[in-house]
Amino acid sequence: MFSDDSSKISRIEIATNVLNQALQQLHEHDYASAQVMVAVARQVLEDLQLDFDHHSQVEAMLKQFLR
């Protein structure tokens, strides 16, 4: 159900790389491409945040169950 840590790290690296590309596009005044890249990075990070949220919820339920 949950991705392993290396997958989480790789998704953060992907988002970082995409944001760096967006920055380069901004320097080149290609605002449309930069906007798309920021949206892609945002989606990757939002998906990762959902994974963390789900993990925290399951952990909290397990702690309650084991009390």
mmCIF file as Biopython writes it, N, C-alpha, C and O atoms, coordinates in Angstrom:
data_model
#
loop_
_atom_site.group_PDB
_atom_site.id
_atom_site.type_symbol
_atom_site.label_atom_id
_atom_site.label_alt_id
_atom_site.label_comp_id
_atom_site.label_asym_id
_atom_site.label_entity_id
_atom_site.label_seq_id
_atom_site.pdbx_PDB_ins_code
_atom_site.Cartn_x
_atom_site.Cartn_y
_atom_site.Cartn_z
_atom_site.occupancy
_atom_site.B_iso_or_equiv
_atom_site.auth_seq_id
_atom_site.auth_asym_id
_atom_site.pdbx_PDB_model_num
ATOM 1   N N  . MET A ? 1  ? 0.819  -1.191 0.000   1.0 0.0 1  A 1 
ATOM 2   C CA . MET A ? 1  ? 0.000  0.000  0.000   1.0 0.0 1  A 1 
ATOM 3   C C  . MET A ? 1  ? 0.865  1.257  0.000   1.0 0.0 1  A 1 
ATOM 4   O O  . MET A ? 1  ? 0.571  2.210  -0.723  1.0 0.0 1  A 1 
ATOM 5   N N  . PHE A ? 2  ? 1.927  1.270  0.803   1.0 0.0 2  A 1 
ATOM 6   C CA . PHE A ? 2  ? 2.777  2.440  0.896   1.0 0.0 2  A 1 
ATOM 7   C C  . PHE A ? 2  ? 4.050  2.219  0.101   1.0 0.0 2  A 1 
ATOM 8   O O  . PHE A ? 2  ? 4.601  1.119  0.050   1.0 0.0 2  A 1 
ATOM 9   N N  . SER A ? 3  ? 4.497  3.299  -0.516  1.0 0.0 3  A 1 
ATOM 10  C CA . SER A ? 3  ? 5.754  3.229  -1.258  1.0 0.0 3  A 1 
ATOM 11  C C  . SER A ? 3  ? 6.913  3.141  -0.286  1.0 0.0 3  A 1 
ATOM 12  O O  . SER A ? 3  ? 6.844  3.650  0.832   1.0 0.0 3  A 1 
ATOM 13  N N  . ASP A ? 4  ? 7.966  2.498  -0.718  1.0 0.0 4  A 1 
ATOM 14  C CA . ASP A ? 4  ? 9.145  2.446  0.146   1.0 0.0 4  A 1 
ATOM 15  C C  . ASP A ? 4  ? 9.837  3.806  0.165   1.0 0.0 4  A 1 
ATOM 16  O O  . ASP A ? 4  ? 9.521  4.688  -0.634  1.0 0.0 4  A 1 
ATOM 17  N N  . ASP A ? 5  ? 10.780 3.961  1.084   1.0 0.0 5  A 1 
ATOM 18  C CA . ASP A ? 5  ? 11.449 5.251  1.256   1.0 0.0 5  A 1 
ATOM 19  C C  . ASP A ? 5  ? 12.193 5.688  0.004   1.0 0.0 5  A 1 
ATOM 20  O O  . ASP A ? 5  ? 12.217 6.878  -0.312  1.0 0.0 5  A 1 
ATOM 21  N N  . SER A ? 6  ? 12.799 4.750  -0.717  1.0 0.0 6  A 1 
ATOM 22  C CA . SER A ? 6  ? 13.540 5.133  -1.920  1.0 0.0 6  A 1 
ATOM 23  C C  . SER A ? 6  ? 12.596 5.710  -2.973  1.0 0.0 6  A 1 
ATOM 24  O O  . SER A ? 6  ? 12.976 6.606  -3.726  1.0 0.0 6  A 1 
ATOM 25  N N  . SER A ? 7  ? 11.378 5.203  -3.026  1.0 0.0 7  A 1 
ATOM 26  C CA . SER A ? 7  ? 10.400 5.746  -3.962  1.0 0.0 7  A 1 
ATOM 27  C C  . SER A ? 7  ? 10.009 7.167  -3.559  1.0 0.0 7  A 1 
ATOM 28  O O  . SER A ? 7  ? 9.851  8.039  -4.414  1.0 0.0 7  A 1 
ATOM 29  N N  . LYS A ? 8  ? 9.854  7.396  -2.255  1.0 0.0 8  A 1 
ATOM 30  C CA . LYS A ? 8  ? 9.531  8.743  -1.784  1.0 0.0 8  A 1 
ATOM 31  C C  . LYS A ? 8  ? 10.662 9.704  -2.109  1.0 0.0 8  A 1 
ATOM 32  O O  . LYS A ? 8  ? 10.425 10.823 -2.565  1.0 0.0 8  A 1 
ATOM 33  N N  . ILE A ? 9  ? 11.884 9.269  -1.874  1.0 0.0 9  A 1 
ATOM 34  C CA . ILE A ? 9  ? 13.045 10.110 -2.172  1.0 0.0 9  A 1 
ATOM 35  C C  . ILE A ? 9  ? 13.106 10.401 -3.662  1.0 0.0 9  A 1 
ATOM 36  O O  . ILE A ? 9  ? 13.374 11.534 -4.062  1.0 0.0 9  A 1 
ATOM 37  N N  . SER A ? 10 ? 12.861 9.402  -4.477  1.0 0.0 10 A 1 
ATOM 38  C CA . SER A ? 10 ? 12.939 9.609  -5.922  1.0 0.0 10 A 1 
ATOM 39  C C  . SER A ? 10 ? 11.847 10.570 -6.389  1.0 0.0 10 A 1 
ATOM 40  O O  . SER A ? 10 ? 12.075 11.359 -7.305  1.0 0.0 10 A 1 
ATOM 41  N N  . ARG A ? 11 ? 10.665 10.513 -5.770  1.0 0.0 11 A 1 
ATOM 42  C CA . ARG A ? 11 ? 9.610  11.455 -6.155  1.0 0.0 11 A 1 
ATOM 43  C C  . ARG A ? 11 ? 9.979  12.884 -5.761  1.0 0.0 11 A 1 
ATOM 44  O O  . ARG A ? 11 ? 9.657  13.825 -6.487  1.0 0.0 11 A 1 
ATOM 45  N N  . ILE A ? 12 ? 10.642 13.056 -4.636  1.0 0.0 12 A 1 
ATOM 46  C CA . ILE A ? 12 ? 11.097 14.391 -4.241  1.0 0.0 12 A 1 
ATOM 47  C C  . ILE A ? 12 ? 12.180 14.868 -5.209  1.0 0.0 12 A 1 
ATOM 48  O O  . ILE A ? 12 ? 12.203 16.037 -5.593  1.0 0.0 12 A 1 
ATOM 49  N N  . GLU A ? 13 ? 13.067 13.967 -5.599  1.0 0.0 13 A 1 
ATOM 50  C CA . GLU A ? 13 ? 14.110 14.330 -6.565  1.0 0.0 13 A 1 
ATOM 51  C C  . GLU A ? 13 ? 13.492 14.719 -7.905  1.0 0.0 13 A 1 
ATOM 52  O O  . GLU A ? 13 ? 13.941 15.673 -8.541  1.0 0.0 13 A 1 
ATOM 53  N N  . ILE A ? 14 ? 12.481 13.998 -8.328  1.0 0.0 14 A 1 
ATOM 54  C CA . ILE A ? 14 ? 11.801 14.324 -9.587  1.0 0.0 14 A 1 
ATOM 55  C C  . ILE A ? 14 ? 11.188 15.716 -9.500  1.0 0.0 14 A 1 
ATOM 56  O O  . ILE A ? 14 ? 11.354 16.534 -10.406 1.0 0.0 14 A 1 
ATOM 57  N N  . ALA A ? 15 ? 10.477 15.982 -8.399  1.0 0.0 15 A 1 
ATOM 58  C CA . ALA A ? 15 ? 9.856  17.297 -8.239  1.0 0.0 15 A 1 
ATOM 59  C C  . ALA A ? 15 ? 10.903 18.401 -8.228  1.0 0.0 15 A 1 
ATOM 60  O O  . ALA A ? 15 ? 10.699 19.461 -8.821  1.0 0.0 15 A 1 
ATOM 61  N N  . THR A ? 16 ? 12.012 18.158 -7.563  1.0 0.0 16 A 1 
ATOM 62  C CA . THR A ? 16 ? 13.088 19.147 -7.509  1.0 0.0 16 A 1 
ATOM 63  C C  . THR A ? 16 ? 13.661 19.402 -8.902  1.0 0.0 16 A 1 
ATOM 64  O O  . THR A ? 16 ? 13.892 20.549 -9.284  1.0 0.0 16 A 1 
ATOM 65  N N  . ASN A ? 17 ? 13.886 18.341 -9.649  1.0 0.0 17 A 1 
ATOM 66  C CA . ASN A ? 17 ? 14.414 18.492 -11.010 1.0 0.0 17 A 1 
ATOM 67  C C  . ASN A ? 17 ? 13.440 19.253 -11.905 1.0 0.0 17 A 1 
ATOM 68  O O  . ASN A ? 17 ? 13.847 20.105 -12.694 1.0 0.0 17 A 1 
ATOM 69  N N  . VAL A ? 18 ? 12.170 18.944 -11.777 1.0 0.0 18 A 1 
ATOM 70  C CA . VAL A ? 18 ? 11.170 19.633 -12.593 1.0 0.0 18 A 1 
ATOM 71  C C  . VAL A ? 18 ? 11.113 21.114 -12.217 1.0 0.0 18 A 1 
ATOM 72  O O  . VAL A ? 18 ? 10.979 21.970 -13.091 1.0 0.0 18 A 1 
ATOM 73  N N  . LEU A ? 19 ? 11.214 21.420 -10.920 1.0 0.0 19 A 1 
ATOM 74  C CA . LEU A ? 19 ? 11.216 22.825 -10.502 1.0 0.0 19 A 1 
ATOM 75  C C  . LEU A ? 19 ? 12.464 23.547 -10.999 1.0 0.0 19 A 1 
ATOM 76  O O  . LEU A ? 19 ? 12.397 24.726 -11.349 1.0 0.0 19 A 1 
ATOM 77  N N  . ASN A ? 20 ? 13.590 22.860 -11.033 1.0 0.0 20 A 1 
ATOM 78  C CA . ASN A ? 20 ? 14.800 23.466 -11.600 1.0 0.0 20 A 1 
ATOM 79  C C  . ASN A ? 20 ? 14.622 23.760 -13.085 1.0 0.0 20 A 1 
ATOM 80  O O  . ASN A ? 20 ? 15.080 24.788 -13.583 1.0 0.0 20 A 1 
ATOM 81  N N  . GLN A ? 21 ? 13.952 22.847 -13.788 1.0 0.0 21 A 1 
ATOM 82  C CA . GLN A ? 21 ? 13.667 23.086 -15.204 1.0 0.0 21 A 1 
ATOM 83  C C  . GLN A ? 21 ? 12.717 24.272 -15.365 1.0 0.0 21 A 1 
ATOM 84  O O  . GLN A ? 21 ? 12.863 25.076 -16.285 1.0 0.0 21 A 1 
ATOM 85  N N  . ALA A ? 22 ? 11.748 24.371 -14.464 1.0 0.0 22 A 1 
ATOM 86  C CA . ALA A ? 22 ? 10.816 25.502 -14.511 1.0 0.0 22 A 1 
ATOM 87  C C  . ALA A ? 22 ? 11.568 26.814 -14.306 1.0 0.0 22 A 1 
ATOM 88  O O  . ALA A ? 22 ? 11.286 27.809 -14.976 1.0 0.0 22 A 1 
ATOM 89  N N  . LEU A ? 23 ? 12.515 26.812 -13.388 1.0 0.0 23 A 1 
ATOM 90  C CA . LEU A ? 23 ? 13.320 28.005 -13.155 1.0 0.0 23 A 1 
ATOM 91  C C  . LEU A ? 23 ? 14.093 28.382 -14.416 1.0 0.0 23 A 1 
ATOM 92  O O  . LEU A ? 23 ? 14.167 29.556 -14.778 1.0 0.0 23 A 1 
ATOM 93  N N  . GLN A ? 24 ? 14.661 27.391 -15.073 1.0 0.0 24 A 1 
ATOM 94  C CA . GLN A ? 24 ? 15.384 27.659 -16.323 1.0 0.0 24 A 1 
ATOM 95  C C  . GLN A ? 24 ? 14.437 28.251 -17.376 1.0 0.0 24 A 1 
ATOM 96  O O  . GLN A ? 24 ? 14.803 29.177 -18.100 1.0 0.0 24 A 1 
ATOM 97  N N  . GLN A ? 25 ? 13.233 27.711 -17.451 1.0 0.0 25 A 1 
ATOM 98  C CA . GLN A ? 25 ? 12.258 28.232 -18.408 1.0 0.0 25 A 1 
ATOM 99  C C  . GLN A ? 25 ? 11.886 29.686 -18.075 1.0 0.0 25 A 1 
ATOM 100 O O  . GLN A ? 25 ? 11.670 30.498 -18.975 1.0 0.0 25 A 1 
ATOM 101 N N  . LEU A ? 26 ? 11.813 30.002 -16.787 1.0 0.0 26 A 1 
ATOM 102 C CA . LEU A ? 26 ? 11.533 31.383 -16.394 1.0 0.0 26 A 1 
ATOM 103 C C  . LEU A ? 26 ? 12.663 32.310 -16.829 1.0 0.0 26 A 1 
ATOM 104 O O  . LEU A ? 26 ? 12.420 33.421 -17.300 1.0 0.0 26 A 1 
ATOM 105 N N  . HIS A ? 27 ? 13.894 31.847 -16.668 1.0 0.0 27 A 1 
ATOM 106 C CA . HIS A ? 27 ? 15.037 32.652 -17.113 1.0 0.0 27 A 1 
ATOM 107 C C  . HIS A ? 27 ? 14.988 32.878 -18.620 1.0 0.0 27 A 1 
ATOM 108 O O  . HIS A ? 27 ? 15.453 33.905 -19.115 1.0 0.0 27 A 1 
ATOM 109 N N  . GLU A ? 28 ? 14.425 31.918 -19.341 1.0 0.0 28 A 1 
ATOM 110 C CA . GLU A ? 28 ? 14.306 32.030 -20.800 1.0 0.0 28 A 1 
ATOM 111 C C  . GLU A ? 28 ? 13.000 32.708 -21.214 1.0 0.0 28 A 1 
ATOM 112 O O  . GLU A ? 28 ? 12.701 32.809 -22.404 1.0 0.0 28 A 1 
ATOM 113 N N  . HIS A ? 29 ? 12.231 33.167 -20.240 1.0 0.0 29 A 1 
ATOM 114 C CA . HIS A ? 29 ? 10.953 33.857 -20.465 1.0 0.0 29 A 1 
ATOM 115 C C  . HIS A ? 29 ? 9.913  32.962 -21.139 1.0 0.0 29 A 1 
ATOM 116 O O  . HIS A ? 29 ? 9.031  33.449 -21.847 1.0 0.0 29 A 1 
ATOM 117 N N  . ASP A ? 30 ? 10.021 31.666 -20.918 1.0 0.0 30 A 1 
ATOM 118 C CA . ASP A ? 30 ? 9.025  30.713 -21.432 1.0 0.0 30 A 1 
ATOM 119 C C  . ASP A ? 30 ? 8.065  30.398 -20.285 1.0 0.0 30 A 1 
ATOM 120 O O  . ASP A ? 30 ? 8.147  29.348 -19.648 1.0 0.0 30 A 1 
ATOM 121 N N  . TYR A ? 31 ? 7.159  31.337 -20.043 1.0 0.0 31 A 1 
ATOM 122 C CA . TYR A ? 31 ? 6.289  31.256 -18.873 1.0 0.0 31 A 1 
ATOM 123 C C  . TYR A ? 31 ? 5.282  30.112 -18.944 1.0 0.0 31 A 1 
ATOM 124 O O  . TYR A ? 31 ? 4.936  29.524 -17.920 1.0 0.0 31 A 1 
ATOM 125 N N  . ALA A ? 32 ? 4.819  29.801 -20.129 1.0 0.0 32 A 1 
ATOM 126 C CA . ALA A ? 32 ? 3.845  28.709 -20.266 1.0 0.0 32 A 1 
ATOM 127 C C  . ALA A ? 32 ? 4.483  27.369 -19.888 1.0 0.0 32 A 1 
ATOM 128 O O  . ALA A ? 32 ? 3.885  26.574 -19.163 1.0 0.0 32 A 1 
ATOM 129 N N  . SER A ? 33 ? 5.676  27.130 -20.375 1.0 0.0 33 A 1 
ATOM 130 C CA . SER A ? 33 ? 6.367  25.879 -20.025 1.0 0.0 33 A 1 
ATOM 131 C C  . SER A ? 33 ? 6.674  25.818 -18.539 1.0 0.0 33 A 1 
ATOM 132 O O  . SER A ? 33 ? 6.527  24.768 -17.913 1.0 0.0 33 A 1 
ATOM 133 N N  . ALA A ? 34 ? 7.098  26.937 -17.976 1.0 0.0 34 A 1 
ATOM 134 C CA . ALA A ? 34 ? 7.395  26.977 -16.539 1.0 0.0 34 A 1 
ATOM 135 C C  . ALA A ? 34 ? 6.137  26.670 -15.730 1.0 0.0 34 A 1 
ATOM 136 O O  . ALA A ? 34 ? 6.197  25.944 -14.738 1.0 0.0 34 A 1 
ATOM 137 N N  . GLN A ? 35 ? 5.020  27.212 -16.146 1.0 0.0 35 A 1 
ATOM 138 C CA . GLN A ? 35 ? 3.762  26.978 -15.435 1.0 0.0 35 A 1 
ATOM 139 C C  . GLN A ? 35 ? 3.385  25.504 -15.467 1.0 0.0 35 A 1 
ATOM 140 O O  . GLN A ? 35 ? 2.936  24.955 -14.461 1.0 0.0 35 A 1 
ATOM 141 N N  . VAL A ? 36 ? 3.563  24.865 -16.611 1.0 0.0 36 A 1 
ATOM 142 C CA . VAL A ? 36 ? 3.259  23.434 -16.723 1.0 0.0 36 A 1 
ATOM 143 C C  . VAL A ? 36 ? 4.180  22.632 -15.814 1.0 0.0 36 A 1 
ATOM 144 O O  . VAL A ? 36 ? 3.729  21.714 -15.128 1.0 0.0 36 A 1 
ATOM 145 N N  . MET A ? 37 ? 5.451  22.965 -15.803 1.0 0.0 37 A 1 
ATOM 146 C CA . MET A ? 37 ? 6.412  22.236 -14.975 1.0 0.0 37 A 1 
ATOM 147 C C  . MET A ? 37 ? 6.111  22.401 -13.488 1.0 0.0 37 A 1 
ATOM 148 O O  . MET A ? 37 ? 6.240  21.449 -12.718 1.0 0.0 37 A 1 
ATOM 149 N N  . VAL A ? 38 ? 5.721  23.578 -13.091 1.0 0.0 38 A 1 
ATOM 150 C CA . VAL A ? 38 ? 5.355  23.799 -11.691 1.0 0.0 38 A 1 
ATOM 151 C C  . VAL A ? 38 ? 4.123  22.971 -11.341 1.0 0.0 38 A 1 
ATOM 152 O O  . VAL A ? 38 ? 4.044  22.407 -10.250 1.0 0.0 38 A 1 
ATOM 153 N N  . ALA A ? 39 ? 3.168  22.897 -12.253 1.0 0.0 39 A 1 
ATOM 154 C CA . ALA A ? 39 ? 1.968  22.093 -12.001 1.0 0.0 39 A 1 
ATOM 155 C C  . ALA A ? 39 ? 2.318  20.612 -11.860 1.0 0.0 39 A 1 
ATOM 156 O O  . ALA A ? 39 ? 1.749  19.922 -11.015 1.0 0.0 39 A 1 
ATOM 157 N N  . VAL A ? 40 ? 3.238  20.123 -12.672 1.0 0.0 40 A 1 
ATOM 158 C CA . VAL A ? 40 ? 3.663  18.725 -12.586 1.0 0.0 40 A 1 
ATOM 159 C C  . VAL A ? 40 ? 4.341  18.465 -11.242 1.0 0.0 40 A 1 
ATOM 160 O O  . VAL A ? 40 ? 4.031  17.487 -10.562 1.0 0.0 40 A 1 
ATOM 161 N N  . ALA A ? 41 ? 5.260  19.338 -10.868 1.0 0.0 41 A 1 
ATOM 162 C CA . ALA A ? 41 ? 5.959  19.181 -9.585  1.0 0.0 41 A 1 
ATOM 163 C C  . ALA A ? 41 ? 4.970  19.233 -8.427  1.0 0.0 41 A 1 
ATOM 164 O O  . ALA A ? 41 ? 5.073  18.459 -7.475  1.0 0.0 41 A 1 
ATOM 165 N N  . ARG A ? 42 ? 4.029  20.133 -8.516  1.0 0.0 42 A 1 
ATOM 166 C CA . ARG A ? 42 ? 3.019  20.254 -7.454  1.0 0.0 42 A 1 
ATOM 167 C C  . ARG A ? 42 ? 2.218  18.957 -7.320  1.0 0.0 42 A 1 
ATOM 168 O O  . ARG A ? 42 ? 1.954  18.504 -6.206  1.0 0.0 42 A 1 
ATOM 169 N N  . GLN A ? 43 ? 1.838  18.366 -8.432  1.0 0.0 43 A 1 
ATOM 170 C CA . GLN A ? 43 ? 1.068  17.127 -8.386  1.0 0.0 43 A 1 
ATOM 171 C C  . GLN A ? 43 ? 1.884  16.000 -7.764  1.0 0.0 43 A 1 
ATOM 172 O O  . GLN A ? 43 ? 1.363  15.221 -6.965  1.0 0.0 43 A 1 
ATOM 173 N N  . VAL A ? 44 ? 3.148  15.911 -8.125  1.0 0.0 44 A 1 
ATOM 174 C CA . VAL A ? 44 ? 4.019  14.883 -7.546  1.0 0.0 44 A 1 
ATOM 175 C C  . VAL A ? 44 ? 4.102  15.054 -6.034  1.0 0.0 44 A 1 
ATOM 176 O O  . VAL A ? 44 ? 4.001  14.079 -5.289  1.0 0.0 44 A 1 
ATOM 177 N N  . LEU A ? 45 ? 4.285  16.299 -5.579  1.0 0.0 45 A 1 
ATOM 178 C CA . LEU A ? 45 ? 4.405  16.557 -4.148  1.0 0.0 45 A 1 
ATOM 179 C C  . LEU A ? 45 ? 3.076  16.357 -3.413  1.0 0.0 45 A 1 
ATOM 180 O O  . LEU A ? 45 ? 3.061  15.887 -2.275  1.0 0.0 45 A 1 
ATOM 181 N N  . GLU A ? 46 ? 1.969  16.711 -4.055  1.0 0.0 46 A 1 
ATOM 182 C CA . GLU A ? 46 ? 0.657  16.478 -3.433  1.0 0.0 46 A 1 
ATOM 183 C C  . GLU A ? 46 ? 0.390  14.979 -3.278  1.0 0.0 46 A 1 
ATOM 184 O O  . GLU A ? 46 ? -0.139 14.546 -2.254  1.0 0.0 46 A 1 
ATOM 185 N N  . ASP A ? 47 ? 0.752  14.195 -4.281  1.0 0.0 47 A 1 
ATOM 186 C CA . ASP A ? 47 ? 0.590  12.739 -4.185  1.0 0.0 47 A 1 
ATOM 187 C C  . ASP A ? 47 ? 1.445  12.172 -3.056  1.0 0.0 47 A 1 
ATOM 188 O O  . ASP A ? 47 ? 1.003  11.291 -2.319  1.0 0.0 47 A 1 
ATOM 189 N N  . LEU A ? 48 ? 2.647  12.669 -2.924  1.0 0.0 48 A 1 
ATOM 190 C CA . LEU A ? 48 ? 3.529  12.229 -1.853  1.0 0.0 48 A 1 
ATOM 191 C C  . LEU A ? 48 ? 2.949  12.606 -0.492  1.0 0.0 48 A 1 
ATOM 192 O O  . LEU A ? 48 ? 3.008  11.815 0.449   1.0 0.0 48 A 1 
ATOM 193 N N  . GLN A ? 49 ? 2.388  13.814 -0.385  1.0 0.0 49 A 1 
ATOM 194 C CA . GLN A ? 49 ? 1.776  14.243 0.872   1.0 0.0 49 A 1 
ATOM 195 C C  . GLN A ? 49 ? 0.600  13.333 1.228   1.0 0.0 49 A 1 
ATOM 196 O O  . GLN A ? 49 ? 0.403  13.001 2.397   1.0 0.0 49 A 1 
ATOM 197 N N  . LEU A ? 50 ? -0.171 12.934 0.235   1.0 0.0 50 A 1 
ATOM 198 C CA . LEU A ? 50 ? -1.283 12.001 0.490   1.0 0.0 50 A 1 
ATOM 199 C C  . LEU A ? 50 ? -0.766 10.672 1.034   1.0 0.0 50 A 1 
ATOM 200 O O  . LEU A ? 50 ? -1.364 10.095 1.942   1.0 0.0 50 A 1 
ATOM 201 N N  . ASP A ? 51 ? 0.336  10.191 0.482   1.0 0.0 51 A 1 
ATOM 202 C CA . ASP A ? 51 ? 0.937  8.959  0.999   1.0 0.0 51 A 1 
ATOM 203 C C  . ASP A ? 51 ? 1.319  9.111  2.468   1.0 0.0 51 A 1 
ATOM 204 O O  . ASP A ? 51 ? 1.051  8.233  3.289   1.0 0.0 51 A 1 
ATOM 205 N N  . PHE A ? 52 ? 1.948  10.241 2.783   1.0 0.0 52 A 1 
ATOM 206 C CA . PHE A ? 52 ? 2.333  10.488 4.177   1.0 0.0 52 A 1 
ATOM 207 C C  . PHE A ? 52 ? 1.102  10.580 5.082   1.0 0.0 52 A 1 
ATOM 208 O O  . PHE A ? 52 ? 1.095  10.039 6.188   1.0 0.0 52 A 1 
ATOM 209 N N  . ASP A ? 53 ? 0.070  11.265 4.608   1.0 0.0 53 A 1 
ATOM 210 C CA . ASP A ? 53 ? -1.161 11.399 5.395   1.0 0.0 53 A 1 
ATOM 211 C C  . ASP A ? 53 ? -1.799 10.038 5.653   1.0 0.0 53 A 1 
ATOM 212 O O  . ASP A ? 53 ? -2.215 9.747  6.774   1.0 0.0 53 A 1 
ATOM 213 N N  . HIS A ? 54 ? -1.875 9.206  4.617   1.0 0.0 54 A 1 
ATOM 214 C CA . HIS A ? 54 ? -2.456 7.864  4.774   1.0 0.0 54 A 1 
ATOM 215 C C  . HIS A ? 54 ? -1.628 7.034  5.753   1.0 0.0 54 A 1 
ATOM 216 O O  . HIS A ? 54 ? -2.173 6.330  6.603   1.0 0.0 54 A 1 
ATOM 217 N N  . HIS A ? 55 ? -0.330 7.125  5.624   1.0 0.0 55 A 1 
ATOM 218 C CA . HIS A ? 55 ? 0.551  6.390  6.522   1.0 0.0 55 A 1 
ATOM 219 C C  . HIS A ? 55 ? 0.318  6.818  7.972   1.0 0.0 55 A 1 
ATOM 220 O O  . HIS A ? 55 ? 0.250  5.975  8.867   1.0 0.0 55 A 1 
ATOM 221 N N  . SER A ? 56 ? 0.196  8.117  8.199   1.0 0.0 56 A 1 
ATOM 222 C CA . SER A ? 56 ? -0.035 8.626  9.553   1.0 0.0 56 A 1 
ATOM 223 C C  . SER A ? 56 ? -1.381 8.160  10.096  1.0 0.0 56 A 1 
ATOM 224 O O  . SER A ? 56 ? -1.493 7.828  11.277  1.0 0.0 56 A 1 
ATOM 225 N N  . GLN A ? 57 ? -2.398 8.131  9.248   1.0 0.0 57 A 1 
ATOM 226 C CA . GLN A ? 57 ? -3.719 7.678  9.674   1.0 0.0 57 A 1 
ATOM 227 C C  . GLN A ? 57 ? -3.692 6.205  10.064  1.0 0.0 57 A 1 
ATOM 228 O O  . GLN A ? 57 ? -4.259 5.819  11.086  1.0 0.0 57 A 1 
ATOM 229 N N  . VAL A ? 58 ? -3.041 5.396  9.260   1.0 0.0 58 A 1 
ATOM 230 C CA . VAL A ? 58 ? -2.955 3.963  9.554   1.0 0.0 58 A 1 
ATOM 231 C C  . VAL A ? 58 ? -2.156 3.752  10.838  1.0 0.0 58 A 1 
ATOM 232 O O  . VAL A ? 58 ? -2.523 2.925  11.673  1.0 0.0 58 A 1 
ATOM 233 N N  . GLU A ? 59 ? -1.083 4.487  10.991  1.0 0.0 59 A 1 
ATOM 234 C CA . GLU A ? 59 ? -0.273 4.367  12.201  1.0 0.0 59 A 1 
ATOM 235 C C  . GLU A ? 59 ? -1.087 4.735  13.448  1.0 0.0 59 A 1 
ATOM 236 O O  . GLU A ? 59 ? -1.001 4.059  14.473  1.0 0.0 59 A 1 
ATOM 237 N N  . ALA A ? 60 ? -1.868 5.801  13.353  1.0 0.0 60 A 1 
ATOM 238 C CA . ALA A ? 60 ? -2.694 6.221  14.490  1.0 0.0 60 A 1 
ATOM 239 C C  . ALA A ? 60 ? -3.752 5.161  14.814  1.0 0.0 60 A 1 
ATOM 240 O O  . ALA A ? 60 ? -4.015 4.882  15.984  1.0 0.0 60 A 1 
ATOM 241 N N  . MET A ? 61 ? -4.355 4.573  13.780  1.0 0.0 61 A 1 
ATOM 242 C CA . MET A ? 61 ? -5.363 3.527  14.010  1.0 0.0 61 A 1 
ATOM 243 C C  . MET A ? 61 ? -4.730 2.294  14.641  1.0 0.0 61 A 1 
ATOM 244 O O  . MET A ? 61 ? -5.322 1.678  15.528  1.0 0.0 61 A 1 
ATOM 245 N N  . LEU A ? 62 ? -3.538 1.931  14.194  1.0 0.0 62 A 1 
ATOM 246 C CA . LEU A ? 62 ? -2.848 0.774  14.779  1.0 0.0 62 A 1 
ATOM 247 C C  . LEU A ? 62 ? -2.496 1.024  16.236  1.0 0.0 62 A 1 
ATOM 248 O O  . LEU A ? 62 ? -2.620 0.121  17.063  1.0 0.0 62 A 1 
ATOM 249 N N  . LYS A ? 63 ? -2.061 2.228  16.561  1.0 0.0 63 A 1 
ATOM 250 C CA . LYS A ? 63 ? -1.748 2.564  17.947  1.0 0.0 63 A 1 
ATOM 251 C C  . LYS A ? 63 ? -2.995 2.460  18.823  1.0 0.0 63 A 1 
ATOM 252 O O  . LYS A ? 63 ? -2.930 1.959  19.945  1.0 0.0 63 A 1 
ATOM 253 N N  . GLN A ? 64 ? -4.126 2.932  18.309  1.0 0.0 64 A 1 
ATOM 254 C CA . GLN A ? 64 ? -5.377 2.834  19.067  1.0 0.0 64 A 1 
ATOM 255 C C  . GLN A ? 64 ? -5.777 1.382  19.244  1.0 0.0 64 A 1 
ATOM 256 O O  . GLN A ? 64 ? -6.212 0.974  20.321  1.0 0.0 64 A 1 
ATOM 257 N N  . PHE A ? 65 ? -5.630 0.618  18.202  1.0 0.0 65 A 1 
ATOM 258 C CA . PHE A ? 65 ? -6.033 -0.799 18.228  1.0 0.0 65 A 1 
ATOM 259 C C  . PHE A ? 65 ? -5.172 -1.592 19.204  1.0 0.0 65 A 1 
ATOM 260 O O  . PHE A ? 65 ? -5.665 -2.512 19.856  1.0 0.0 65 A 1 
ATOM 261 N N  . LEU A ? 66 ? -3.900 -1.248 19.310  1.0 0.0 66 A 1 
ATOM 262 C CA . LEU A ? 66 ? -2.979 -2.002 20.148  1.0 0.0 66 A 1 
ATOM 263 C C  . LEU A ? 66 ? -2.975 -1.561 21.611  1.0 0.0 66 A 1 
ATOM 264 O O  . LEU A ? 66 ? -2.253 -2.136 22.425  1.0 0.0 66 A 1 
ATOM 265 N N  . ARG A ? 67 ? -3.750 -0.574 21.944  1.0 0.0 67 A 1 
ATOM 266 C CA . ARG A ? 67 ? -3.821 -0.129 23.340  1.0 0.0 67 A 1 
ATOM 267 C C  . ARG A ? 67 ? -4.617 -1.075 24.171  1.0 0.0 67 A 1 
ATOM 268 O O  . ARG A ? 67 ? -4.779 -0.855 25.371  1.0 0.0 67 A 1 
#
